Structure formats: structure tokens, C-alpha cells
Amino acid sequence: MKCTRLVFKPILCGGYLWLASAFVCTLAAQSNFALLKDSLNPALSFQNTPARYKGVSWVDLDDDNRPDLYVCQRFLFHNEGKGAFTQLPDISTTLGAQGAAGGAWGDLDNDGDPDLIIAARNSGLFRNDQKAGFVNINAALPGLGEAFPAWDCTLVDADNNGRLDPLFVHARGFHSNPASPCKLFLQSIDGQFIAQSSWTFTDSLAPFTIPTWSDYDLDGDQDLFIGTGPGGRPGFDHCFQNMLKETGNFGFKRLTTYPFDQPQDGQVYSFPDVDNDGDLDLCLTNYSGVISGLWRNDKGVFVNLPTSFSKRRSYLSNNWADLDNDGDLDALFTRDSANYVHCFWNDGRGAFTETQTPTIAVFGIAGVSVADYDNDGDLDVYANGAGEARSLFKNELEIGQQRHWLQIKLQGTRSNRSALGARIRLKANVTGQGSIWQIREVQAHTSFQGHNDFRVHVGLGSATQVDSLEVYWPSGQVDGFDNLTVDQFLKLEEGGTLRIIPEQPMDLAAKWLSKAGAKKSLLQLSIPANAQPKAILLSNEQGQAIPMEFAWKENSLRLALDKKLEAGLYYLNVWGNSGLQRGRFRLER
């Protein structure tokens, strides 16, 4: 795990303390996570079900930029901010005993709020009705019925028509009801669901376990990978290339090249760009029949890489995210025989250091998902399993000048509103790696039976500016932006303009100063004395960085700019002894 910090050197000039900075490097490797315990917090103390294999998902139910929490099989919690959660009514119609449960969120009807599909003994589709709660509309899915048992489920826009398509997978031999093929439904533009057939997973029986959609070949459509682990012996997974871009029509071609032709005991397929080389690599967790693996993508050819996690068996989840904000993707792994989550820290050069979260009281963690639930810039972890295996691990990474980040919420217009299947590329100069491009996908399945927050999180290390941001939408629309300020939340509507999502900023008074002979325009801001800055970044409402120098004296802050700013709203990120504080000010004409 790489760590870069800023050392600030004071320069006294004209009675003001002007601050310059220099980079130095250190190295560290640790877990960073703290297990939270609070009997009064329902998300940490609720009575969980005894089902052993269950996922967890983060989703923003009310568009307040605070990810809420869904814990399978049926538990829902609203994020009130400052670490507090309120328990909402259960998704009650999902009651039913089964050893597994998964869920996926997405705006199926493009009405502005996320809907839910659930895999359980009685799987279902639930429309988010703000007045009536979550309403079961299984009748809209022909052939699903009221008692279809599924091991897991997911959502995607498989045919790029702007509507999300549900997939429920059935694991033969792991359900009490009669065995069934999987069920895939394509949603038409007018909201009708059409059952699909003629594919091996829709027409035949197998222990279909965990489905993942990813544009693994970066051609603009979502490919499908279904872990089909028999659970203790080798078997063949079902992996398909989506032929939409090749033929103009949605359809599948089964992948038969290495490593997709190898017997596995497959659980979760993930496609992280582990080495930041611009293509998607492959990670697969296997159960006990085969060891797990990581494959580097060399221009479409996958090469197996030896890692510390590819020497073991019996993994369930693998979930990739930049947990230390250093500019590369780390991994979380779970095992149903462990009472902690494995953390594998990426050094950016293909090597991983293993640590673990604090241990919990019981064994058997299955699902694990990440979100910055407290909006402090780093990703936190929620794990789920049987009973008290449900756990929240807060990331206690010290956010500062060496741990920058950016989070982006995408909203589709021509594409599906949840932006599932969208991909971003982001370029920044990260110390230790140089100028690199990072890739992220928005997915409704990133783990074992669950998914991460849909906000795209990118760690930036010491970079103080994002040089370029590109967003590739399922519709084919491409949006691009340059010179963005770090450590902020942004929202982008497809084809529109980036906007900062304010995160409790201080309102500042601003006025222009006149100084004879000054070569630069001077802007004075009044900020609290406890916000004495060590570093400042200034941006406009679109998140674009504005070059400036600053000087500080008592509670007066002066910004020296090349020219006067236009009328509008501006944002400041201020780093001081008390950490990052945010401010904003408006300039009138």
C-alpha cells in the first residue's frame, strides 16, 4: 500500500503566511478498519435471519447523497448521516426459509427512485412506490410466479434500450423446490417484460450461483458471467459474450477461450483493471473444488498471475475497490469458515499484501459490499452472513493531502436512469505511478449476492487535480471533462454538465480587494479561525479547478488569481489542523 504525504513550508511575505508544498513518500501496510458496535444503532444490532449465504447492497433511496443499506433477506436501513441509521419496514413478502438470498437495485421504470429485485425462496420484483412502500409486481414477469427459488439475481440493460433487465439464477441441488432453469427478462421501451430462452442458462439445469454483468471487452455492451460452482468439485461456468455490438442485435456467444474453458468451482467473477493499463483483468473466487485466480488482460489474452489469494480454496466474495485511496484497486475476500474479511492491498505493481478486518463473534461471512456511508472520502465495508455475522467496518484511513479521491453519481437520460453499465475513465498524476488512467464500471453486482454503492469512487493518492474524466454511457453517448478539483462529490446527468453535490459547506463572505500595482486579482474571504489552512483547492460549480495562490492572516484568507472570477457559485476545500473543511461563496455581477 503506497502512502504519500505533503510537507508544507511556510513563506512569510507582506505580513501574510504564504504556504508552499513539497512531496515526500512513505510506505505502510495495515487494515485501517474498525468494527463498529452500538446496541442503539439498528443497522448493527437488528435480529438477522439464520440463512448462511446472504448478500448486502448499498443504495441511495432518496437521492440525499447518503447511501442507505439493504441487508438480505429483507432488512432496510435509512442513512441519517453522522453514522446513524433508521430501520425501515422490512420487505415483508420475501419471508421464507432458504439458505441463500441476494438482491439488486436499479430504477426499472426510470421514475427517479430505485426499485428492487430479490433472490430468495420466493423471489420477487418490487416497485418503489414512495407512498405505498415497496410493492410486489411479480405478475409483470411472465413465468416467475410467486414461488420461484433463486440463489441470486442482478440487473443490467442487456440490449442498451434504456430499460433495465432482471436476471434470476437458480442453483440446481441447492433449493428445496423443484429444479428450474434461470429466468432472464428483457424490458421493452414501453415497460413490458419479455421472458428469454434459447440460452443454456435459460433452458437447462445447473448449479447457477452468482451472475455478473461486465463489459469485459470494452466494446459498449454488457457480457454475462455466471459462476456455476458445484460446491466442492470442479465444473464449468457459463460465460457469454454479448453480440449486440458485433451483430446489431442482442444475443450471446459462449466464451470457450482460456480461462473460460477451464473447470472451476465458480462463485464471483470480477473485472477490475488491477494494473491501470487500460483494460479489464479477471478475478474469480472459487469454492472448495478449485483454487481462486487472477488473470492479467494482455490485449485480450488472459495470463494467470500468482497471488496470495490464488493459493487457497473456499472463497465466496471478491470485491474490488480502492480502499486506501492510493490510485489502484484493492480486494476484499470472504470465506464461510472465517470470522473476518480478507483484505488484499494492491501495491500498483501486481503484488498484494494481506491483512484482515477485526474478527467478529461468529464464523461465516458471505456477502461484503462497500460505500462511503459517512461521506468522509474513504470506503467503508458492510458484511453479511448468518445471524450476527452482519457487521459494519468503518475505514479509519487518515484522509489528507496524500489520500485524495473523487466520487461521481451518474444519472442516465437516453441510458437507463441508474446508469448501470456506464463506464468512466479518469486520468490523474499519482505519485509512484505517474500519469495514469483508471477505469470503473457502474454495476448492480460486485460481490457475493450484492453490490456496492452506485457512486463511482476513485482514489487519487497525492494528485490534486483530475486531468481528464470520460464517461461512456450505454446509449453510446460519451461525455468528457478536464481539470477537476479532487475531494468532492459530483453529479453528472447524461449529456449534461457536472455539478458539485455540496457536503455541508461553510457559507463564506467574499469581496474583491483593490491594490495599486497588483499583478493579480485579490479576493478576500472570511473563514473561522479554527480553519487555518495548510492547503486550499478552489473550484467552480462544475468542479473545475481554478489556479490560485493564497495567504492567511488570523481569520482572513486572500486568494490571488490571474483574473477576476465570473459571477456564480464557488467551492473551497480547506485542509488545516482539524482536517478537511468545505466552504462556498457566491459572487454577484
C-alpha positions as CSV (number, residue, x, y, z in Angstrom):
1,M,0.0,0.0,0.0
2,K,1.5,3.3,-1.1
3,C,1.3,6.4,1.0
4,T,2.3,9.9,0.0
5,R,2.1,12.9,2.3
6,L,2.5,16.6,1.8
7,V,5.1,18.6,3.8
8,F,4.2,22.3,4.0
9,K,6.9,25.0,4.1
10,P,5.9,28.5,5.4
11,I,7.0,31.6,3.5
12,L,6.4,34.9,5.1
13,C,5.6,37.7,2.7
14,G,3.9,41.1,3.4
15,G,2.6,40.1,6.8
16,Y,0.8,37.1,5.4
17,L,1.9,33.5,5.7
18,W,2.0,32.0,2.2
19,L,2.2,28.3,2.0
20,A,4.1,26.1,-0.5
21,S,4.2,22.3,-0.5
22,A,6.6,19.5,-1.3
23,F,6.1,15.8,-1.8
24,V,7.7,13.0,0.2
25,C,7.0,9.3,0.2
26,T,6.4,6.7,2.9
27,L,5.2,3.2,2.9
28,A,2.7,1.4,5.1
29,A,0.5,-1.7,5.2
30,Q,-2.4,-2.2,7.6
31,S,-6.1,-3.0,7.7
32,N,-7.5,0.5,8.5
33,F,-10.8,-0.9,9.5
34,A,-12.6,-0.7,12.9
35,L,-15.5,-2.9,13.8
36,L,-18.4,-0.7,15.0
37,K,-20.6,-1.9,17.9
38,D,-23.6,0.1,19.0
39,S,-26.7,-1.6,20.5
40,L,-28.8,1.5,19.7
41,N,-27.9,1.5,16.0
42,P,-30.4,-0.8,14.3
43,A,-28.0,-1.5,11.3
44,L,-25.6,-3.0,13.8
45,S,-28.0,-4.7,16.2
46,F,-31.0,-6.0,14.3
47,Q,-32.1,-9.6,14.6
48,N,-30.7,-11.1,11.4
49,T,-32.0,-14.3,9.8
50,P,-30.1,-17.6,10.2
51,A,-29.6,-18.1,6.4
52,R,-25.9,-18.7,5.8
53,Y,-25.4,-17.3,2.4
54,K,-26.7,-13.7,2.1
55,G,-25.6,-10.5,0.4
56,V,-25.7,-6.8,1.2
57,S,-26.1,-3.8,-1.0
58,W,-25.8,0.0,-0.7
59,V,-28.3,2.2,-2.4
60,D,-29.4,5.8,-2.1
61,L,-33.1,5.5,-1.7
62,D,-34.0,9.2,-1.5
63,D,-31.2,11.0,-3.5
64,D,-29.7,12.7,-0.5
65,N,-26.1,11.7,-1.3
66,R,-26.0,9.3,1.7
67,P,-26.0,5.6,0.8
68,D,-28.7,3.6,2.5
69,L,-28.3,-0.1,3.4
70,Y,-30.2,-3.2,2.3
71,V,-29.2,-6.4,4.1
72,C,-30.6,-9.6,2.6
73,Q,-33.0,-11.2,3.1
74,R,-35.3,-8.3,3.8
75,F,-33.8,-5.6,6.0
76,L,-33.7,-1.9,5.0
77,F,-32.0,1.0,6.8
78,H,-32.1,4.7,6.0
79,N,-28.8,6.6,6.5
80,E,-29.4,9.6,8.6
81,G,-25.9,10.9,8.4
82,K,-23.2,11.1,11.1
83,G,-23.2,7.3,11.5
84,A,-26.9,7.0,12.4
85,F,-29.3,4.6,10.7
86,T,-33.1,4.3,11.0
87,Q,-34.7,0.9,10.3
88,L,-37.4,1.0,7.6
89,P,-40.2,-1.6,7.2
90,D,-39.0,-5.0,6.0
91,I,-39.5,-6.1,2.5
92,S,-42.0,-8.5,4.2
93,T,-43.2,-10.6,1.2
94,T,-39.7,-12.1,1.0
95,L,-40.3,-14.2,4.1
96,G,-39.4,-17.8,3.6
97,A,-36.7,-20.2,4.7
98,Q,-33.8,-20.7,2.3
99,G,-30.1,-20.8,2.9
100,A,-29.3,-18.1,0.4
101,A,-30.6,-14.6,-0.6
102,G,-29.4,-11.9,-2.9
103,G,-30.6,-8.6,-4.1
104,A,-30.1,-5.9,-6.8
105,W,-31.3,-2.3,-7.1
106,G,-32.0,-0.2,-10.1
107,D,-34.6,2.2,-11.4
108,L,-36.6,-0.2,-13.5
109,D,-39.3,2.3,-14.5
110,N,-37.0,5.3,-14.9
111,D,-39.2,7.3,-12.5
112,G,-36.3,8.6,-10.3
113,D,-36.3,6.1,-7.4
114,P,-34.6,2.7,-7.2
115,D,-36.6,-0.5,-7.4
116,L,-35.5,-3.9,-6.1
117,I,-35.3,-7.5,-7.2
118,I,-34.7,-10.2,-4.7
119,A,-33.5,-13.8,-5.0
120,A,-35.0,-15.9,-2.2
121,R,-37.2,-18.9,-1.8
122,N,-40.0,-16.7,-3.1
123,S,-38.1,-14.3,-5.4
124,G,-39.6,-11.1,-6.5
125,L,-39.7,-7.7,-8.2
126,F,-40.6,-4.8,-6.0
127,R,-41.5,-1.4,-7.4
128,N,-40.6,1.6,-5.2
129,D,-43.8,3.5,-4.5
130,Q,-43.0,6.5,-2.4
131,K,-46.5,6.4,-0.8
132,A,-47.1,2.6,-0.5
133,G,-43.6,1.4,0.0
134,F,-42.2,-1.5,-2.0
135,V,-45.0,-3.2,-4.0
136,N,-44.6,-6.7,-5.3
137,I,-45.2,-6.8,-9.1
138,N,-44.2,-10.4,-9.9
139,A,-47.2,-10.5,-12.2
140,A,-45.2,-8.3,-14.6
141,L,-42.6,-11.1,-15.1
142,P,-44.2,-13.9,-17.1
143,G,-43.4,-17.3,-15.7
144,L,-41.8,-16.1,-12.5
145,G,-44.8,-16.7,-10.3
146,E,-44.9,-16.3,-6.5
147,A,-42.6,-19.1,-5.5
148,F,-39.6,-19.1,-7.8
149,P,-36.5,-20.0,-5.8
150,A,-33.3,-18.2,-6.8
151,W,-29.8,-18.2,-5.4
152,D,-29.0,-14.7,-6.7
153,C,-30.2,-12.0,-9.1
154,T,-28.9,-8.9,-10.9
155,L,-30.0,-6.0,-13.2
156,V,-28.5,-4.6,-16.4
157,D,-29.5,-3.0,-19.7
158,A,-28.5,-6.0,-21.8
159,D,-29.8,-4.6,-25.1
160,N,-29.0,-0.9,-24.5
161,N,-32.5,0.3,-25.0
162,G,-32.6,2.4,-21.8
163,R,-34.5,-0.1,-19.7
164,L,-33.2,-2.5,-17.1
165,D,-33.5,-6.2,-17.5
166,P,-33.8,-8.6,-14.5
167,L,-32.0,-12.0,-14.2
168,F,-32.7,-14.6,-11.6
169,V,-30.3,-17.6,-11.3
170,H,-31.4,-21.0,-9.8
171,A,-28.8,-23.3,-8.3
172,R,-29.8,-26.9,-9.0
173,G,-29.4,-29.1,-5.9
174,F,-29.4,-26.1,-3.5
175,H,-33.1,-25.4,-3.4
176,S,-36.0,-27.3,-1.8
177,N,-38.3,-26.6,-4.7
178,P,-38.2,-28.5,-8.0
179,A,-35.1,-27.6,-10.1
180,S,-35.6,-24.8,-12.7
181,P,-33.5,-23.0,-15.3
182,C,-32.6,-19.4,-14.8
183,K,-35.0,-16.6,-15.8
184,L,-33.9,-13.6,-17.9
185,F,-36.4,-10.9,-18.9
186,L,-35.8,-8.1,-21.4
187,Q,-37.7,-5.0,-20.8
188,S,-39.2,-3.2,-23.8
189,I,-39.2,0.6,-24.1
190,D,-42.8,0.6,-23.1
191,G,-42.1,-1.3,-19.9
192,Q,-43.2,-4.8,-20.8
193,F,-41.0,-7.7,-19.6
194,I,-40.3,-10.5,-22.1
195,A,-39.0,-13.9,-21.0
196,Q,-35.9,-15.0,-22.9
197,S,-35.0,-18.5,-23.9
198,S,-32.6,-20.4,-26.2
199,W,-29.5,-20.0,-24.0
200,T,-28.0,-22.7,-21.8
201,F,-28.8,-20.9,-18.6
202,T,-32.4,-20.3,-19.5
203,D,-33.1,-23.8,-20.9
204,S,-31.0,-26.2,-18.8
205,L,-30.3,-27.1,-15.2
206,A,-27.0,-26.5,-13.4
207,P,-25.9,-25.1,-10.0
208,F,-26.1,-21.5,-11.3
209,T,-24.9,-19.4,-8.4
210,I,-23.7,-15.8,-8.9
211,P,-24.4,-13.7,-12.1
212,T,-22.1,-10.8,-13.0
213,W,-22.5,-8.4,-16.0
214,S,-19.4,-6.5,-17.2
215,D,-18.2,-5.1,-20.5
216,Y,-15.1,-7.2,-20.2
217,D,-14.0,-6.4,-23.8
218,L,-14.9,-2.7,-23.6
219,D,-16.9,-2.8,-26.8
220,G,-20.0,-1.0,-25.4
221,D,-22.3,-3.9,-24.4
222,Q,-22.6,-5.9,-21.2
223,D,-21.3,-9.5,-21.2
224,L,-22.5,-12.2,-18.8
225,F,-20.6,-14.4,-16.4
226,I,-22.4,-16.9,-14.2
227,G,-20.4,-18.7,-11.5
228,T,-21.8,-22.3,-11.6
229,G,-19.8,-23.9,-8.8
230,P,-21.0,-27.4,-7.9
231,G,-19.7,-26.7,-4.4
232,G,-16.8,-29.0,-3.7
233,R,-15.7,-30.3,-7.1
234,P,-14.8,-28.8,-10.5
235,G,-17.4,-27.9,-13.1
236,F,-17.8,-25.4,-15.9
237,D,-19.1,-21.9,-15.5
238,H,-21.4,-20.2,-18.0
239,C,-19.7,-17.2,-19.6
240,F,-21.0,-15.3,-22.6
241,Q,-20.0,-12.5,-24.9
242,N,-22.9,-10.1,-25.7
243,M,-23.0,-9.9,-29.5
244,L,-25.0,-6.7,-29.6
245,K,-22.1,-4.5,-31.0
246,E,-20.9,-7.3,-33.4
247,T,-24.3,-8.1,-35.0
248,G,-26.6,-5.2,-34.1
249,N,-28.9,-7.5,-32.1
250,F,-28.8,-8.7,-28.5
251,G,-27.6,-12.2,-28.2
252,F,-24.9,-14.4,-26.6
253,K,-21.9,-16.3,-27.8
254,R,-20.5,-18.7,-25.2
255,L,-16.8,-18.0,-24.4
256,T,-14.6,-21.0,-25.0
257,T,-11.1,-19.5,-24.8
258,Y,-8.8,-19.6,-21.8
259,P,-9.6,-19.2,-18.9
260,F,-13.3,-19.5,-19.6
261,D,-12.8,-23.1,-20.9
262,Q,-11.3,-24.3,-17.6
263,P,-13.2,-26.2,-14.9
264,Q,-13.9,-24.1,-11.9
265,D,-16.0,-24.1,-8.7
266,G,-17.1,-20.6,-9.7
267,Q,-18.6,-18.0,-7.4
268,V,-18.0,-14.4,-8.2
269,Y,-16.5,-13.0,-11.5
270,S,-15.0,-9.5,-11.2
271,F,-13.2,-7.5,-13.9
272,P,-11.0,-4.9,-12.2
273,D,-8.2,-3.0,-14.0
274,V,-5.7,-4.2,-11.4
275,D,-2.6,-2.7,-13.1
276,N,-4.2,0.5,-14.5
277,D,-3.1,-0.4,-18.1
278,G,-6.5,0.5,-19.7
279,D,-8.1,-3.0,-20.0
280,L,-10.1,-5.1,-17.6
281,D,-8.4,-8.0,-15.8
282,L,-10.2,-11.0,-14.4
283,C,-10.6,-12.3,-10.8
284,L,-12.6,-15.4,-9.9
285,T,-13.4,-16.7,-6.5
286,N,-13.8,-20.5,-6.4
287,Y,-15.3,-22.6,-3.6
288,S,-13.5,-25.7,-2.4
289,G,-13.2,-27.6,-5.7
290,V,-10.7,-25.3,-7.4
291,I,-8.3,-22.5,-6.2
292,S,-9.3,-18.9,-6.9
293,G,-7.4,-17.0,-9.6
294,L,-6.3,-13.6,-11.0
295,W,-5.7,-13.2,-14.7
296,R,-4.0,-10.2,-16.3
297,N,-5.5,-9.0,-19.6
298,D,-2.8,-8.6,-22.2
299,K,-4.6,-7.2,-25.2
300,G,-7.4,-9.7,-25.0
301,V,-5.3,-12.6,-23.8
302,F,-5.6,-13.6,-20.2
303,V,-2.5,-14.6,-18.3
304,N,-2.7,-16.2,-14.9
305,L,-0.9,-14.4,-12.1
306,P,0.3,-16.0,-8.9
307,T,-1.1,-14.1,-5.9
308,S,-1.5,-14.7,-2.2
309,F,-5.3,-15.3,-2.7
310,S,-4.8,-17.8,-5.6
311,K,-3.2,-20.3,-3.3
312,R,-6.4,-21.1,-1.3
313,R,-9.8,-22.6,-1.8
314,S,-13.3,-21.9,-0.3
315,Y,-13.6,-18.2,-1.1
316,L,-17.1,-16.7,-1.8
317,S,-16.8,-12.9,-2.5
318,N,-14.2,-11.0,-4.2
319,N,-15.0,-7.3,-4.3
320,W,-12.6,-4.7,-5.7
321,A,-12.3,-1.0,-4.6
322,D,-9.6,1.5,-3.8
323,L,-9.7,1.1,0.0
324,D,-6.7,3.3,0.7
325,N,-7.2,6.0,-1.9
326,D,-3.7,5.4,-3.4
327,G,-4.8,5.1,-7.1
328,D,-5.2,1.3,-7.5
329,L,-7.8,-1.3,-6.7
330,D,-7.6,-3.4,-3.6
331,A,-9.7,-6.5,-2.9
332,L,-12.0,-7.9,-0.2
333,F,-12.5,-11.7,0.0
334,T,-14.8,-13.7,2.2
335,R,-15.0,-17.3,3.3
336,D,-17.9,-19.1,5.0
337,S,-15.5,-20.6,7.5
338,A,-13.9,-17.3,8.7
339,N,-15.0,-14.6,11.2
340,Y,-13.2,-11.7,9.4
341,V,-12.9,-10.3,5.9
342,H,-9.6,-10.8,4.0
343,C,-8.1,-7.5,2.7
344,F,-5.6,-7.6,-0.1
345,W,-3.7,-4.3,-0.7
346,N,-2.5,-3.7,-4.2
347,D,0.9,-2.1,-4.5
348,G,0.2,-0.9,-8.0
349,R,2.8,-3.3,-9.5
350,G,0.9,-6.6,-9.3
351,A,1.8,-7.6,-5.7
352,F,-0.7,-7.8,-2.8
353,T,-0.2,-7.5,0.9
354,E,-2.8,-9.4,3.0
355,T,-4.4,-8.1,6.2
356,Q,-7.8,-8.7,7.7
357,T,-10.6,-6.8,9.3
358,P,-11.1,-7.2,13.1
359,T,-12.8,-10.5,13.9
360,I,-16.4,-10.8,14.8
361,A,-18.2,-13.0,17.3
362,V,-19.4,-15.7,14.8
363,F,-18.0,-17.5,11.8
364,G,-19.5,-17.5,8.3
365,I,-19.2,-14.2,6.4
366,A,-20.6,-14.4,2.8
367,G,-21.5,-11.1,1.3
368,V,-19.5,-7.9,1.5
369,S,-20.1,-4.5,-0.1
370,V,-18.5,-1.1,0.2
371,A,-19.7,2.5,0.3
372,D,-18.5,5.8,1.8
373,Y,-21.5,5.8,4.1
374,D,-20.2,8.7,6.2
375,N,-19.0,10.7,3.2
376,D,-15.5,11.2,4.6
377,G,-13.8,10.2,1.4
378,D,-12.9,6.6,2.1
379,L,-14.8,3.4,1.5
380,D,-16.4,1.5,4.4
381,V,-17.4,-2.2,4.5
382,Y,-20.6,-4.0,5.5
383,A,-20.5,-7.8,5.7
384,N,-23.4,-10.2,6.0
385,G,-23.9,-13.9,6.8
386,A,-25.9,-15.9,9.3
387,G,-27.2,-14.2,12.4
388,E,-24.6,-11.9,14.0
389,A,-22.2,-12.1,11.0
390,R,-23.8,-8.8,9.9
391,S,-21.1,-6.3,10.6
392,L,-20.1,-2.7,9.7
393,F,-16.3,-1.9,9.4
394,K,-15.5,1.8,9.4
395,N,-12.5,2.8,7.3
396,E,-10.2,4.8,9.5
397,L,-7.8,5.8,6.8
398,E,-6.4,9.2,7.6
399,I,-7.7,11.4,4.8
400,G,-5.4,14.2,3.8
401,Q,-3.1,15.6,1.2
402,Q,-1.8,12.1,0.4
403,R,-5.2,10.4,0.1
404,H,-7.3,12.4,-2.4
405,W,-10.4,11.0,-4.0
406,L,-13.3,11.8,-6.3
407,Q,-16.9,10.4,-6.2
408,I,-19.3,10.7,-9.1
409,K,-23.0,10.0,-9.2
410,L,-24.3,9.3,-12.8
411,Q,-27.8,9.7,-14.0
412,G,-28.9,8.4,-17.4
413,T,-31.3,10.1,-19.7
414,R,-31.1,8.1,-23.0
415,S,-29.5,5.4,-21.0
416,N,-31.2,3.7,-18.0
417,R,-31.6,6.3,-15.2
418,S,-29.4,4.3,-12.8
419,A,-26.6,4.4,-15.3
420,L,-25.9,0.6,-14.9
421,G,-23.4,-0.4,-17.5
422,A,-21.8,3.1,-17.7
423,R,-18.0,3.2,-17.5
424,I,-15.7,6.0,-16.5
425,R,-12.1,6.7,-17.4
426,L,-10.2,9.1,-15.2
427,K,-6.7,10.5,-15.7
428,A,-4.5,11.9,-12.9
429,N,-0.9,12.1,-11.9
430,V,-0.5,9.8,-8.9
431,T,2.8,9.8,-7.1
432,G,4.6,6.5,-7.6
433,Q,2.6,5.6,-10.7
434,G,2.8,8.8,-12.8
435,S,0.0,9.9,-15.1
436,I,-2.4,7.0,-15.2
437,W,-5.9,6.2,-16.4
438,Q,-8.3,4.4,-14.0
439,I,-11.4,2.6,-15.1
440,R,-14.6,2.0,-13.2
441,E,-18.0,0.4,-14.1
442,V,-21.4,1.0,-12.6
443,Q,-22.8,-2.4,-11.7
444,A,-25.7,-3.9,-9.8
445,H,-23.5,-6.9,-8.8
446,T,-20.0,-6.5,-7.5
447,S,-19.9,-9.2,-4.8
448,F,-21.4,-12.3,-3.5
449,Q,-25.2,-11.7,-3.7
450,G,-24.9,-7.9,-3.5
451,H,-23.4,-4.7,-4.8
452,N,-21.5,-1.5,-3.9
453,D,-22.8,2.0,-3.8
454,F,-23.6,3.2,-7.3
455,R,-21.5,6.4,-6.8
456,V,-18.2,5.8,-8.6
457,H,-15.3,6.2,-6.2
458,V,-11.8,6.8,-7.4
459,G,-8.7,7.1,-5.2
460,L,-6.2,9.6,-6.4
461,G,-3.3,9.4,-3.9
462,S,-1.4,12.7,-3.9
463,A,-2.9,14.1,-7.2
464,T,-4.5,17.5,-6.5
465,Q,-6.3,17.6,-9.9
466,V,-8.1,15.2,-12.2
467,D,-6.7,16.0,-15.6
468,S,-9.4,14.2,-17.6
469,L,-12.7,12.5,-17.0
470,E,-14.5,10.5,-19.6
471,V,-17.9,8.9,-19.2
472,Y,-19.1,6.2,-21.6
473,W,-22.9,5.6,-21.4
474,P,-24.8,2.5,-22.6
475,S,-26.5,4.7,-25.2
476,G,-23.2,5.4,-26.9
477,Q,-23.0,9.0,-25.5
478,V,-19.5,10.0,-24.4
479,D,-19.1,13.0,-22.0
480,G,-15.7,14.5,-21.3
481,F,-14.4,17.0,-18.7
482,D,-10.9,18.4,-17.8
483,N,-9.1,19.9,-14.8
484,L,-11.4,18.9,-11.9
485,T,-10.8,19.5,-8.3
486,V,-10.3,16.5,-6.0
487,D,-12.0,15.5,-2.7
488,Q,-15.6,16.3,-3.8
489,F,-18.9,14.7,-4.8
490,L,-20.0,15.3,-8.4
491,K,-23.2,14.5,-10.2
492,L,-23.5,14.1,-14.0
493,E,-26.7,13.8,-15.9
494,E,-26.0,12.1,-19.3
495,G,-25.1,14.7,-21.9
496,G,-25.2,17.5,-19.3
497,T,-22.9,19.5,-17.1
498,L,-21.0,18.2,-14.0
499,R,-22.3,19.7,-10.7
500,I,-20.8,19.6,-7.2
501,I,-23.0,17.9,-4.6
502,P,-22.5,20.2,-1.6
503,E,-21.4,18.3,1.5
504,Q,-22.1,20.6,4.5
505,P,-20.0,23.6,3.3
506,M,-19.5,26.7,5.3
507,D,-21.0,29.8,3.7
508,L,-18.3,32.4,3.3
509,A,-18.4,36.2,2.7
510,A,-16.3,37.3,-0.2
511,K,-15.2,40.6,-1.6
512,W,-12.7,41.9,-4.2
513,L,-9.8,44.0,-3.0
514,S,-8.2,46.9,-4.8
515,K,-4.4,47.2,-4.5
516,A,-2.4,49.6,-6.7
517,G,0.2,47.9,-8.9
518,A,-1.1,44.4,-8.1
519,K,-0.4,41.9,-10.9
520,K,-3.2,39.6,-9.8
521,S,-6.8,39.9,-8.7
522,L,-7.2,39.6,-5.0
523,L,-10.3,38.1,-3.4
524,Q,-10.7,38.2,0.4
525,L,-12.8,35.6,2.3
526,S,-13.7,35.5,6.0
527,I,-13.3,32.0,7.4
528,P,-13.3,30.7,11.0
529,A,-10.1,30.9,12.9
530,N,-10.0,27.1,13.5
531,A,-9.9,26.6,9.8
532,Q,-6.4,28.0,9.4
533,P,-5.4,26.5,6.1
534,K,-2.4,24.4,5.2
535,A,-3.7,23.8,1.7
536,I,-6.6,25.0,-0.4
537,L,-8.3,24.0,-3.6
538,L,-10.7,26.3,-5.4
539,S,-13.3,25.1,-8.0
540,N,-16.4,26.4,-9.8
541,E,-19.8,24.9,-9.5
542,Q,-18.9,22.4,-12.2
543,G,-16.0,21.0,-10.2
544,Q,-13.3,22.5,-12.4
545,A,-10.1,23.6,-10.6
546,I,-9.2,27.3,-10.6
547,P,-5.5,28.1,-10.2
548,M,-4.7,30.5,-7.4
549,E,-2.3,31.3,-4.5
550,F,-3.5,32.0,-1.0
551,A,-2.4,33.9,2.0
552,W,-3.7,33.6,5.6
553,K,-3.7,36.1,8.5
554,E,-5.9,35.5,11.5
555,N,-9.3,34.7,10.1
556,S,-8.8,36.5,6.8
557,L,-8.0,34.5,3.7
558,R,-6.8,36.1,0.5
559,L,-6.8,34.4,-2.9
560,A,-4.6,35.7,-5.6
561,L,-6.0,34.9,-9.1
562,D,-4.8,35.5,-12.6
563,K,-8.1,37.3,-13.3
564,K,-11.4,38.1,-11.7
565,L,-13.9,35.3,-11.4
566,E,-17.2,35.5,-13.2
567,A,-20.4,35.7,-11.2
568,G,-21.5,32.4,-9.8
569,L,-21.1,29.8,-7.0
570,Y,-17.6,28.7,-6.0
571,Y,-16.3,26.0,-3.6
572,L,-13.3,25.7,-1.4
573,N,-11.6,22.6,0.1
574,V,-9.5,23.8,3.0
575,W,-7.1,21.5,4.8
576,G,-6.0,22.5,8.3
577,N,-5.1,21.0,11.7
578,S,-8.7,19.8,12.0
579,G,-8.7,18.0,8.6
580,L,-10.7,18.9,5.5
581,Q,-13.3,21.6,5.8
582,R,-15.5,22.8,3.0
583,G,-16.7,26.3,2.1
584,R,-18.6,28.1,-0.6
585,F,-19.2,31.6,-1.7
586,R,-21.2,33.4,-4.3
587,L,-20.0,36.3,-6.5
588,E,-22.6,38.6,-7.9
589,R,-22.3,40.6,-11.1
